[in-house]
Amino acid sequence: MTYDLELLAELSKEVGFKQVELLGDSVEIEITTDAKLVFQNFDSDDCLIGFKGTPWHIHDDITFEMSQGRFIIMPYIDLITEIKRGVVLICELRNKGDLKDRYLVHKDYVDEFKYMEPGDELRIIQCS
């Protein structure tokens, strides 16, 4: 699978994201002043979505999971509108104030608390 980067850039601008950069094999979308979501194609088979400067990433479409086996699969193209609508949220994992990770969560499928360690805090950002 590869992402349609031109479509992602166009859609991002249409829904109101101000900073959108199409960079050949990737598109960077400024979701908040310090959080850029990147969609990147590597070759004809590999692609990823992640926040610039953080380790979190996924390949292809995104699966949001919850306990008891509940999950939904969201096509990558829907992420942009769902972030803007406030259905998909940004979750920042911090430890003693330092950013450890930044990733996407679905407001109805949040299962992040079980992974927390002493000193961790979660910051949830809604972009609607």
N, CA, C and O atoms as CSV, one atom per row, in Angstrom:
chain,resi,resn,atom,element,x,y,z
A,1,MET,N,N,0.836,-1.173,0.000
A,1,MET,CA,C,0.000,0.000,0.000
A,1,MET,C,C,0.889,1.247,0.000
A,1,MET,O,O,1.922,1.281,0.667
A,2,THR,N,N,0.484,2.249,-0.740
A,2,THR,CA,C,1.121,3.566,-0.655
A,2,THR,C,C,0.028,4.602,-0.450
A,2,THR,O,O,-1.124,4.394,-0.829
A,3,TYR,N,N,0.404,5.717,0.154
A,3,TYR,CA,C,-0.546,6.791,0.419
A,3,TYR,C,C,-0.619,7.726,-0.778
A,3,TYR,O,O,0.378,7.952,-1.464
A,4,ASP,N,N,-1.800,8.264,-1.021
A,4,ASP,CA,C,-1.980,9.301,-2.029
A,4,ASP,C,C,-1.639,10.629,-1.353
A,4,ASP,O,O,-2.503,11.274,-0.758
A,5,LEU,N,N,-0.385,11.024,-1.452
A,5,LEU,CA,C,0.123,12.183,-0.722
A,5,LEU,C,C,-0.492,13.495,-1.213
A,5,LEU,O,O,-0.761,14.392,-0.413
A,6,GLU,N,N,-0.711,13.608,-2.512
A,6,GLU,CA,C,-1.329,14.828,-3.042
A,6,GLU,C,C,-2.750,14.983,-2.516
A,6,GLU,O,O,-3.164,16.085,-2.155
A,7,LEU,N,N,-3.490,13.892,-2.473
A,7,LEU,CA,C,-4.849,13.923,-1.930
A,7,LEU,C,C,-4.836,14.279,-0.448
A,7,LEU,O,O,-5.668,15.064,0.006
A,8,LEU,N,N,-3.901,13.711,0.308
A,8,LEU,CA,C,-3.769,14.036,1.738
A,8,LEU,C,C,-3.479,15.519,1.946
A,8,LEU,O,O,-4.069,16.151,2.822
A,9,ALA,N,N,-2.576,16.071,1.149
A,9,ALA,CA,C,-2.226,17.495,1.271
A,9,ALA,C,C,-3.424,18.371,0.932
A,9,ALA,O,O,-3.718,19.330,1.646
A,10,GLU,N,N,-4.107,18.046,-0.144
A,10,GLU,CA,C,-5.283,18.821,-0.557
A,10,GLU,C,C,-6.387,18.756,0.497
A,10,GLU,O,O,-6.964,19.785,0.850
A,11,LEU,N,N,-6.681,17.573,0.995
A,11,LEU,CA,C,-7.718,17.391,2.008
A,11,LEU,C,C,-7.355,18.133,3.294
A,11,LEU,O,O,-8.214,18.752,3.922
A,12,SER,N,N,-6.097,18.070,3.678
A,12,SER,CA,C,-5.646,18.750,4.904
A,12,SER,C,C,-5.891,20.251,4.815
A,12,SER,O,O,-6.322,20.873,5.787
A,13,LYS,N,N,-5.620,20.825,3.665
A,13,LYS,CA,C,-5.865,22.255,3.462
A,13,LYS,C,C,-7.362,22.558,3.455
A,13,LYS,O,O,-7.804,23.556,4.023
A,14,GLU,N,N,-8.133,21.692,2.812
A,14,GLU,CA,C,-9.591,21.885,2.732
A,14,GLU,C,C,-10.248,21.899,4.105
A,14,GLU,O,O,-11.158,22.694,4.343
A,15,VAL,N,N,-9.803,21.033,5.013
A,15,VAL,CA,C,-10.431,20.956,6.333
A,15,VAL,C,C,-9.896,22.004,7.302
A,15,VAL,O,O,-10.408,22.139,8.413
A,16,GLY,N,N,-8.856,22.758,6.884
A,16,GLY,CA,C,-8.429,23.890,7.684
A,16,GLY,C,C,-7.057,23.835,8.326
A,16,GLY,O,O,-6.721,24.713,9.121
A,17,PHE,N,N,-6.249,22.822,8.005
A,17,PHE,CA,C,-4.888,22.816,8.523
A,17,PHE,C,C,-4.073,23.815,7.709
A,17,PHE,O,O,-4.038,23.741,6.480
A,18,LYS,N,N,-3.424,24.739,8.391
A,18,LYS,CA,C,-2.744,25.859,7.736
A,18,LYS,C,C,-1.383,25.472,7.160
A,18,LYS,O,O,-1.045,25.888,6.051
A,19,GLN,N,N,-0.605,24.690,7.889
A,19,GLN,CA,C,0.741,24.310,7.471
A,19,GLN,C,C,0.724,22.886,6.923
A,19,GLN,O,O,0.640,21.922,7.684
A,20,VAL,N,N,0.801,22.763,5.614
A,20,VAL,CA,C,0.820,21.462,4.944
A,20,VAL,C,C,1.941,21.506,3.910
A,20,VAL,O,O,1.940,22.363,3.026
A,21,GLU,N,N,2.898,20.581,4.020
A,21,GLU,CA,C,4.023,20.550,3.085
A,21,GLU,C,C,4.090,19.207,2.375
A,21,GLU,O,O,4.211,18.162,3.014
A,22,LEU,N,N,4.011,19.243,1.062
A,22,LEU,CA,C,4.187,18.054,0.232
A,22,LEU,C,C,5.665,18.007,-0.157
A,22,LEU,O,O,6.161,18.913,-0.827
A,23,LEU,N,N,6.369,16.951,0.262
A,23,LEU,CA,C,7.824,16.890,0.120
A,23,LEU,C,C,8.279,15.690,-0.704
A,23,LEU,O,O,9.192,14.981,-0.281
A,24,GLY,N,N,7.696,15.445,-1.824
A,24,GLY,CA,C,8.107,14.318,-2.667
A,24,GLY,C,C,7.547,13.003,-2.177
A,24,GLY,O,O,6.486,12.573,-2.631
A,25,ASP,N,N,8.255,12.346,-1.242
A,25,ASP,CA,C,7.802,11.040,-0.753
A,25,ASP,C,C,7.042,11.135,0.567
A,25,ASP,O,O,6.742,10.112,1.182
A,26,SER,N,N,6.724,12.367,1.012
A,26,SER,CA,C,5.986,12.523,2.263
A,26,SER,C,C,5.158,13.806,2.243
A,26,SER,O,O,5.360,14.698,1.418
A,27,VAL,N,N,4.222,13.860,3.182
A,27,VAL,CA,C,3.475,15.085,3.430
A,27,VAL,C,C,3.484,15.305,4.938
A,27,VAL,O,O,3.232,14.386,5.717
A,28,GLU,N,N,3.782,16.553,5.336
A,28,GLU,CA,C,3.812,16.923,6.747
A,28,GLU,C,C,2.661,17.885,7.019
A,28,GLU,O,O,2.501,18.890,6.326
A,29,ILE,N,N,1.864,17.567,8.032
A,29,ILE,CA,C,0.692,18.364,8.382
A,29,ILE,C,C,0.863,18.841,9.811
A,29,ILE,O,O,0.970,18.031,10.732
A,30,GLU,N,N,0.889,20.147,9.999
A,30,GLU,CA,C,1.018,20.693,11.345
A,30,GLU,C,C,-0.349,20.613,12.017
A,30,GLU,O,O,-1.272,21.352,11.675
A,31,ILE,N,N,-0.457,19.702,12.978
A,31,ILE,CA,C,-1.713,19.486,13.692
A,31,ILE,C,C,-1.835,20.489,14.842
A,31,ILE,O,O,-2.897,21.078,15.040
A,32,THR,N,N,-0.759,20.683,15.592
A,32,THR,CA,C,-0.660,21.731,16.609
A,32,THR,C,C,0.660,22.452,16.369
A,32,THR,O,O,1.436,22.042,15.505
A,33,THR,N,N,0.925,23.504,17.109
A,33,THR,CA,C,2.137,24.285,16.858
A,33,THR,C,C,3.420,23.484,17.010
A,33,THR,O,O,4.434,23.847,16.414
A,34,ASP,N,N,3.413,22.411,17.785
A,34,ASP,CA,C,4.628,21.612,17.930
A,34,ASP,C,C,4.448,20.146,17.540
A,34,ASP,O,O,5.253,19.300,17.929
A,35,ALA,N,N,3.404,19.842,16.778
A,35,ALA,CA,C,3.147,18.450,16.385
A,35,ALA,C,C,2.836,18.363,14.893
A,35,ALA,O,O,1.781,18.799,14.432
A,36,LYS,N,N,3.789,17.784,14.147
A,36,LYS,CA,C,3.589,17.555,12.720
A,36,LYS,C,C,3.346,16.075,12.482
A,36,LYS,O,O,4.158,15.225,12.849
A,37,LEU,N,N,2.207,15.785,11.858
A,37,LEU,CA,C,1.877,14.415,11.479
A,37,LEU,C,C,2.430,14.179,10.079
A,37,LEU,O,O,2.190,14.969,9.166
A,38,VAL,N,N,3.179,13.077,9.916
A,38,VAL,CA,C,3.847,12.789,8.650
A,38,VAL,C,C,3.278,11.505,8.056
A,38,VAL,O,O,3.175,10.483,8.735
A,39,PHE,N,N,2.913,11.573,6.787
A,39,PHE,CA,C,2.552,10.404,5.992
A,39,PHE,C,C,3.696,10.228,5.005
A,39,PHE,O,O,4.048,11.170,4.295
A,40,GLN,N,N,4.289,9.023,4.949
A,40,GLN,CA,C,5.460,8.834,4.098
A,40,GLN,C,C,5.374,7.530,3.325
A,40,GLN,O,O,4.998,6.493,3.872
A,41,ASN,N,N,5.725,7.594,2.052
A,41,ASN,CA,C,5.860,6.408,1.198
A,41,ASN,C,C,7.340,6.072,1.073
A,41,ASN,O,O,8.160,6.964,0.862
A,42,PHE,N,N,7.691,4.786,1.201
A,42,PHE,CA,C,9.076,4.357,1.063
A,42,PHE,C,C,9.346,3.704,-0.276
A,42,PHE,O,O,10.367,3.986,-0.905
A,43,ASP,N,N,8.472,2.858,-0.714
A,43,ASP,CA,C,8.585,2.222,-2.021
A,43,ASP,C,C,7.177,1.795,-2.418
A,43,ASP,O,O,6.202,2.300,-1.861
A,44,SER,N,N,7.060,0.903,-3.341
A,44,SER,CA,C,5.722,0.525,-3.807
A,44,SER,C,C,4.927,-0.273,-2.782
A,44,SER,O,O,3.721,-0.456,-2.950
A,45,ASP,N,N,5.586,-0.758,-1.708
A,45,ASP,CA,C,4.893,-1.592,-0.729
A,45,ASP,C,C,4.837,-1.028,0.677
A,45,ASP,O,O,3.996,-1.463,1.463
A,46,ASP,N,N,5.690,-0.082,1.030
A,46,ASP,CA,C,5.788,0.334,2.430
A,46,ASP,C,C,5.489,1.822,2.593
A,46,ASP,O,O,5.868,2.650,1.764
A,47,CYS,N,N,4.804,2.129,3.676
A,47,CYS,CA,C,4.443,3.501,3.999
A,47,CYS,C,C,4.259,3.584,5.514
A,47,CYS,O,O,4.086,2.565,6.183
A,48,LEU,N,N,4.299,4.811,6.048
A,48,LEU,CA,C,4.064,4.955,7.480
A,48,LEU,C,C,3.432,6.294,7.805
A,48,LEU,O,O,3.499,7.255,7.039
A,49,ILE,N,N,2.817,6.312,8.977
A,49,ILE,CA,C,2.247,7.523,9.563
A,49,ILE,C,C,2.891,7.670,10.930
A,49,ILE,O,O,2.963,6.703,11.689
A,50,GLY,N,N,3.356,8.865,11.251
A,50,GLY,CA,C,3.941,9.105,12.561
A,50,GLY,C,C,4.108,10.587,12.817
A,50,GLY,O,O,3.973,11.405,11.907
A,51,PHE,N,N,4.400,10.928,14.056
A,51,PHE,CA,C,4.669,12.315,14.401
A,51,PHE,C,C,6.156,12.575,14.293
A,51,PHE,O,O,6.972,11.797,14.787
A,52,LYS,N,N,6.501,13.671,13.646
A,52,LYS,CA,C,7.899,14.050,13.461
A,52,LYS,C,C,8.583,14.179,14.821
A,52,LYS,O,O,8.077,14.842,15.726
A,53,GLY,N,N,9.749,13.527,14.946
A,53,GLY,CA,C,10.532,13.623,16.164
A,53,GLY,C,C,10.126,12.691,17.288
A,53,GLY,O,O,10.653,12.806,18.395
A,54,THR,N,N,9.204,11.768,17.040
A,54,THR,CA,C,8.803,10.801,18.065
A,54,THR,C,C,8.898,9.387,17.495
A,54,THR,O,O,8.856,9.215,16.276
A,55,PRO,N,N,9.026,8.373,18.350
A,55,PRO,CA,C,9.209,7.009,17.852
A,55,PRO,C,C,7.934,6.334,17.324
A,55,PRO,O,O,8.027,5.378,16.554
A,56,TRP,N,N,6.751,6.813,17.722
A,56,TRP,CA,C,5.523,6.137,17.328
A,56,TRP,C,C,5.312,6.203,15.825
A,56,TRP,O,O,5.554,7.238,15.204
A,57,HIS,N,N,4.864,5.110,15.246
A,57,HIS,CA,C,4.433,5.107,13.851
A,57,HIS,C,C,3.607,3.849,13.578
A,57,HIS,O,O,3.665,2.866,14.317
A,58,ILE,N,N,2.853,3.916,12.513
A,58,ILE,CA,C,2.103,2.746,12.037
A,58,ILE,C,C,2.304,2.637,10.531
A,58,ILE,O,O,2.748,3.588,9.888
A,59,HIS,N,N,1.982,1.497,9.982
A,59,HIS,CA,C,2.045,1.276,8.540
A,59,HIS,C,C,0.626,1.048,8.032
A,59,HIS,O,O,-0.211,0.484,8.738
A,60,ASP,N,N,0.363,1.488,6.811
A,60,ASP,CA,C,-0.918,1.289,6.142
A,60,ASP,C,C,-2.040,2.063,6.849
A,60,ASP,O,O,-1.840,3.217,7.230
A,61,ASP,N,N,-3.204,1.453,7.028
A,61,ASP,CA,C,-4.317,2.084,7.740
A,61,ASP,C,C,-4.080,1.937,9.239
A,61,ASP,O,O,-3.147,1.251,9.657
A,62,ILE,N,N,-4.919,2.577,10.045
A,62,ILE,CA,C,-4.699,2.556,11.492
A,62,ILE,C,C,-5.797,1.745,12.173
A,62,ILE,O,O,-6.973,1.852,11.827
A,63,THR,N,N,-5.393,0.935,13.143
A,63,THR,CA,C,-6.328,0.154,13.943
A,63,THR,C,C,-6.335,0.727,15.352
A,63,THR,O,O,-5.291,0.828,15.997
A,64,PHE,N,N,-7.517,1.100,15.825
A,64,PHE,CA,C,-7.683,1.566,17.197
A,64,PHE,C,C,-8.282,0.417,17.986
A,64,PHE,O,O,-9.315,-0.133,17.607
A,65,GLU,N,N,-7.630,0.054,19.090
A,65,GLU,CA,C,-8.033,-1.119,19.862
A,65,GLU,C,C,-8.440,-0.741,21.273
A,65,GLU,O,O,-8.037,0.293,21.805
A,66,MET,N,N,-9.252,-1.609,21.862
A,66,MET,CA,C,-9.679,-1.460,23.240
A,66,MET,C,C,-9.730,-2.848,23.871
A,66,MET,O,O,-9.603,-3.859,23.180
A,67,SER,N,N,-9.912,-2.885,25.155
A,67,SER,CA,C,-9.979,-4.186,25.821
A,67,SER,C,C,-11.181,-4.994,25.325
A,67,SER,O,O,-12.046,-4.464,24.627
A,68,GLN,N,N,-11.227,-6.229,25.675
A,68,GLN,CA,C,-12.256,-7.189,25.264
A,68,GLN,C,C,-12.295,-7.404,23.756
A,68,GLN,O,O,-13.317,-7.825,23.215
A,69,GLY,N,N,-11.182,-7.116,23.071
A,69,GLY,CA,C,-11.089,-7.398,21.643
A,69,GLY,C,C,-11.805,-6.424,20.733
A,69,GLY,O,O,-11.907,-6.670,19.531
A,70,ARG,N,N,-12.301,-5.327,21.272
A,70,ARG,CA,C,-12.990,-4.339,20.434
A,70,ARG,C,C,-11.960,-3.516,19.671
A,70,ARG,O,O,-10.929,-3.131,20.223
A,71,PHE,N,N,-12.245,-3.250,18.400
A,71,PHE,CA,C,-11.346,-2.432,17.592
A,71,PHE,C,C,-12.093,-1.879,16.387
A,71,PHE,O,O,-13.154,-2.374,16.007
A,72,ILE,N,N,-11.512,-0.843,15.799
A,72,ILE,CA,C,-11.981,-0.348,14.511
A,72,ILE,C,C,-10.754,-0.097,13.646
A,72,ILE,O,O,-9.681,0.233,14.151
A,73,ILE,N,N,-10.921,-0.254,12.364
A,73,ILE,CA,C,-9.867,0.046,11.404
A,73,ILE,C,C,-10.301,1.288,10.635
A,73,ILE,O,O,-11.392,1.328,10.066
A,74,MET,N,N,-9.441,2.294,10.624
A,74,MET,CA,C,-9.756,3.541,9.952
A,74,MET,C,C,-8.814,3.707,8.755
A,74,MET,O,O,-7.594,3.649,8.912
A,75,PRO,N,N,-9.374,3.912,7.571
A,75,PRO,CA,C,-8.521,4.182,6.411
A,75,PRO,C,C,-7.694,5.449,6.637
A,75,PRO,O,O,-8.174,6.417,7.228
A,76,TYR,N,N,-6.462,5.434,6.166
A,76,TYR,CA,C,-5.548,6.552,6.402
A,76,TYR,C,C,-6.126,7.888,5.954
A,76,TYR,O,O,-5.892,8.907,6.604
A,77,ILE,N,N,-6.861,7.901,4.875
A,77,ILE,CA,C,-7.388,9.159,4.337
A,77,ILE,C,C,-8.419,9.778,5.281
A,77,ILE,O,O,-8.597,10.996,5.286
A,78,ASP,N,N,-9.096,8.954,6.077
A,78,ASP,CA,C,-10.098,9.463,7.015
A,78,ASP,C,C,-9.479,10.092,8.260
A,78,ASP,O,O,-10.162,10.819,8.981
A,79,LEU,N,N,-8.199,9.829,8.527
A,79,LEU,CA,C,-7.562,10.376,9.729
A,79,LEU,C,C,-7.636,11.903,9.765
A,79,LEU,O,O,-7.901,12.488,10.815
A,80,ILE,N,N,-7.407,12.533,8.640
A,80,ILE,CA,C,-7.365,14.001,8.591
A,80,ILE,C,C,-8.700,14.605,9.026
A,80,ILE,O,O,-8.729,15.486,9.885
A,81,THR,N,N,-9.789,14.143,8.448
A,81,THR,CA,C,-11.102,14.696,8.811
A,81,THR,C,C,-11.496,14.303,10.232
A,81,THR,O,O,-12.135,15.087,10.934
A,82,GLU,N,N,-11.123,13.101,10.660
A,82,GLU,CA,C,-11.482,12.659,12.013
A,82,GLU,C,C,-10.664,13.386,13.088
A,82,GLU,O,O,-11.154,13.586,14.200
A,83,ILE,N,N,-9.446,13.776,12.776
A,83,ILE,CA,C,-8.673,14.612,13.701
A,83,ILE,C,C,-9.348,15.975,13.808
A,83,ILE,O,O,-9.526,16.497,14.909
A,84,LYS,N,N,-9.716,16.541,12.687
A,84,LYS,CA,C,-10.343,17.870,12.680
A,84,LYS,C,C,-11.708,17.841,13.367
A,84,LYS,O,O,-12.096,18.827,13.994
A,85,ARG,N,N,-12.436,16.743,13.264
A,85,ARG,CA,C,-13.750,16.602,13.912
A,85,ARG,C,C,-13.632,16.347,15.407
A,85,ARG,O,O,-14.614,16.496,16.134
A,86,GLY,N,N,-12.447,15.965,15.881
A,86,GLY,CA,C,-12.260,15.678,17.299
A,86,GLY,C,C,-12.529,14.242,17.682
A,86,GLY,O,O,-12.596,13.927,18.871
A,87,VAL,N,N,-12.685,13.365,16.714
A,87,VAL,CA,C,-12.902,11.948,16.982
A,87,VAL,C,C,-11.567,11.245,17.224
A,87,VAL,O,O,-11.453,10.405,18.117
A,88,VAL,N,N,-10.565,11.591,16.427
A,88,VAL,CA,C,-9.208,11.093,16.632
A,88,VAL,C,C,-8.440,12.181,17.368
A,88,VAL,O,O,-8.449,13.344,16.963
A,89,LEU,N,N,-7.778,11.796,18.447
A,89,LEU,CA,C,-7.102,12.726,19.337
A,89,LEU,C,C,-5.599,12.477,19.329
A,89,LEU,O,O,-5.137,11.393,18.970
A,90,ILE,N,N,-4.854,13.486,19.724
A,90,ILE,CA,C,-3.415,13.321,19.895
A,90,ILE,C,C,-3.162,12.997,21.364
A,90,ILE,O,O,-3.662,13.683,22.255
A,91,CYS,N,N,-2.391,11.959,21.603
A,91,CYS,CA,C,-2.016,11.572,22.952
A,91,CYS,C,C,-0.519,11.775,23.097
A,91,CYS,O,O,0.271,11.228,22.327
A,92,GLU,N,N,-0.138,12.564,24.086
A,92,GLU,CA,C,1.277,12.763,24.386
A,92,GLU,C,C,1.607,12.036,25.674
A,92,GLU,O,O,0.946,12.218,26.697
A,93,LEU,N,N,2.640,11.210,25.609
A,93,LEU,CA,C,3.142,10.521,26.792
A,93,LEU,C,C,4.365,11.279,27.274
A,93,LEU,O,O,5.349,11.424,26.549
A,94,ARG,N,N,4.292,11.759,28.502
A,94,ARG,CA,C,5.402,12.501,29.097
A,94,ARG,C,C,5.824,11.803,30.380
A,94,ARG,O,O,5.008,11.190,31.067
A,95,ASN,N,N,7.109,11.906,30.691
A,95,ASN,CA,C,7.622,11.404,31.945
A,95,ASN,C,C,8.451,12.509,32.561
A,95,ASN,O,O,9.458,12.947,32.005
A,96,LYS,N,N,7.996,12.950,33.735
A,96,LYS,CA,C,8.644,14.065,34.440
A,96,LYS,C,C,8.776,15.286,33.535
A,96,LYS,O,O,9.782,15.995,33.567
A,97,GLY,N,N,7.743,15.517,32.728
A,97,GLY,CA,C,7.687,16.683,31.860
A,97,GLY,C,C,8.282,16.504,30.482
A,97,GLY,O,O,7.993,17.299,29.587
A,98,ASP,N,N,9.112,15.479,30.277
A,98,ASP,CA,C,9.760,15.262,28.984
A,98,ASP,C,C,8.866,14.448,28.063
A,98,ASP,O,O,8.285,13.446,28.481
A,99,LEU,N,N,8.754,14.873,26.817
A,99,LEU,CA,C,7.968,14.145,25.828
A,99,LEU,C,C,8.660,12.835,25.483
A,99,LEU,O,O,9.798,12.829,25.015
A,100,LYS,N,N,7.956,11.710,25.721
A,100,LYS,CA,C,8.486,10.389,25.377
A,100,LYS,C,C,7.906,9.887,24.066
A,100,LYS,O,O,8.580,9.199,23.300
A,101,ASP,N,N,6.646,10.238,23.813
A,101,ASP,CA,C,5.978,9.738,22.616
A,101,ASP,C,C,4.753,10.588,22.322
A,101,ASP,O,O,4.214,11.257,23.204
A,102,ARG,N,N,4.329,10.550,21.085
A,102,ARG,CA,C,3.109,11.243,20.647
A,102,ARG,C,C,2.464,10.332,19.612
A,102,ARG,O,O,3.125,9.879,18.677
A,103,TYR,N,N,1.174,10.065,19.781
A,103,TYR,CA,C,0.495,9.150,18.879
A,103,TYR,C,C,-0.985,9.479,18.835
A,103,TYR,O,O,-1.469,10.320,19.592
A,104,LEU,N,N,-1.691,8.816,17.950
A,104,LEU,CA,C,-3.126,9.050,17.760
A,104,LEU,C,C,-3.939,8.024,18.538
A,104,LEU,O,O,-3.572,6.851,18.615
A,105,VAL,N,N,-5.054,8.484,19.115
A,105,VAL,CA,C,-6.018,7.605,19.769
A,105,VAL,C,C,-7.413,7.986,19.297
A,105,VAL,O,O,-7.659,9.129,18.914
A,106,HIS,N,N,-8.297,7.046,19.327
A,106,HIS,CA,C,-9.708,7.285,18.998
A,106,HIS,C,C,-10.440,7.553,20.302
A,106,HIS,O,O,-10.233,6.835,21.280
A,107,LYS,N,N,-11.283,8.561,20.339
A,107,LYS,CA,C,-11.906,8.926,21.611
A,107,LYS,C,C,-12.787,7.823,22.189
A,107,LYS,O,O,-13.027,7.813,23.396
A,108,ASP,N,N,-13.271,6.906,21.379
A,108,ASP,CA,C,-14.098,5.805,21.878
A,108,ASP,C,C,-13.307,4.511,22.085
A,108,ASP,O,O,-13.847,3.535,22.606
A,109,TYR,N,N,-12.037,4.496,21.683
A,109,TYR,CA,C,-11.214,3.289,21.785
A,109,TYR,C,C,-9.867,3.643,22.416
A,109,TYR,O,O,-8.819,3.489,21.790
A,110,VAL,N,N,-9.906,4.106,23.633
A,110,VAL,CA,C,-8.684,4.493,24.339
A,110,VAL,C,C,-8.347,3.407,25.357
A,110,VAL,O,O,-9.155,3.081,26.226
A,111,ASP,N,N,-7.152,2.858,25.238
A,111,ASP,CA,C,-6.705,1.780,26.111
A,111,ASP,C,C,-5.247,2.031,26.519
A,111,ASP,O,O,-4.439,1.102,26.549
A,112,GLU,N,N,-4.919,3.276,26.830
A,112,GLU,CA,C,-3.536,3.677,27.032
A,112,GLU,C,C,-3.068,3.578,28.487
A,112,GLU,O,O,-1.865,3.498,28.735
A,113,PHE,N,N,-3.966,3.580,29.422
A,113,PHE,CA,C,-3.580,3.674,30.830
A,113,PHE,C,C,-2.788,2.467,31.319
A,113,PHE,O,O,-1.945,2.605,32.205
A,114,LYS,N,N,-3.041,1.301,30.765
A,114,LYS,CA,C,-2.355,0.098,31.248
A,114,LYS,C,C,-0.872,0.078,30.905
A,114,LYS,O,O,-0.119,-0.722,31.461
A,115,TYR,N,N,-0.441,0.957,29.986
A,115,TYR,CA,C,0.969,1.001,29.597
A,115,TYR,C,C,1.788,2.026,30.380
A,115,TYR,O,O,2.997,2.140,30.179
A,116,MET,N,N,1.137,2.765,31.262
A,116,MET,CA,C,1.833,3.831,31.982
A,116,MET,C,C,2.799,3.269,33.020
A,116,MET,O,O,2.565,2.220,33.620
A,117,GLU,N,N,3.901,4.009,33.212
A,117,GLU,CA,C,4.916,3.663,34.199
A,117,GLU,C,C,4.984,4.776,35.241
A,117,GLU,O,O,4.461,5.863,34.995
A,118,PRO,N,N,5.609,4.543,36.397
A,118,PRO,CA,C,5.713,5.597,37.402
A,118,PRO,C,C,6.334,6.873,36.818
A,118,PRO,O,O,7.344,6.818,36.117
A,119,GLY,N,N,5.723,8.005,37.115
A,119,GLY,CA,C,6.189,9.295,36.619
A,119,GLY,C,C,5.589,9.702,35.287
A,119,GLY,O,O,5.778,10.837,34.851
A,120,ASP,N,N,4.860,8.791,34.622
A,120,ASP,CA,C,4.239,9.106,33.335
A,120,ASP,C,C,2.999,9.963,33.514
A,120,ASP,O,O,2.310,9.887,34.531
A,121,GLU,N,N,2.735,10.765,32.523
A,121,GLU,CA,C,1.473,11.492,32.433
A,121,GLU,C,C,1.049,11.504,30.976
A,121,GLU,O,O,1.883,11.523,30.070
A,122,LEU,N,N,-0.247,11.492,30.767
A,122,LEU,CA,C,-0.804,11.562,29.421
A,122,LEU,C,C,-1.452,12.916,29.224
A,122,LEU,O,O,-2.154,13.416,30.102
A,123,ARG,N,N,-1.214,13.500,28.075
A,123,ARG,CA,C,-1.866,14.736,27.690
A,123,ARG,C,C,-2.649,14.453,26.419
A,123,ARG,O,O,-2.080,14.027,25.414
A,124,ILE,N,N,-3.944,14.688,26.463
A,124,ILE,CA,C,-4.808,14.431,25.308
A,124,ILE,C,C,-5.180,15.766,24.673
A,124,ILE,O,O,-5.620,16.688,25.360
A,125,ILE,N,N,-4.999,15.863,23.357
A,125,ILE,CA,C,-5.266,17.110,22.633
A,125,ILE,C,C,-6.344,16.844,21.593
A,125,ILE,O,O,-6.215,15.944,20.762
A,126,GLN,N,N,-7.402,17.631,21.649
A,126,GLN,CA,C,-8.461,17.551,20.643
A,126,GLN,C,C,-8.316,18.754,19.721
A,126,GLN,O,O,-8.203,19.889,20.185
A,127,CYS,N,N,-8.319,18.505,18.436
A,127,CYS,CA,C,-8.019,19.571,17.468
A,127,CYS,C,C,-9.260,20.160,16.803
A,127,CYS,O,O,-9.129,20.928,15.850
A,128,SER,N,N,-10.433,19.832,17.267
A,128,SER,CA,C,-11.653,20.354,16.613
A,128,SER,C,C,-11.918,21.783,17.020
A,128,SER,O,O,-12.896,22.382,16.571
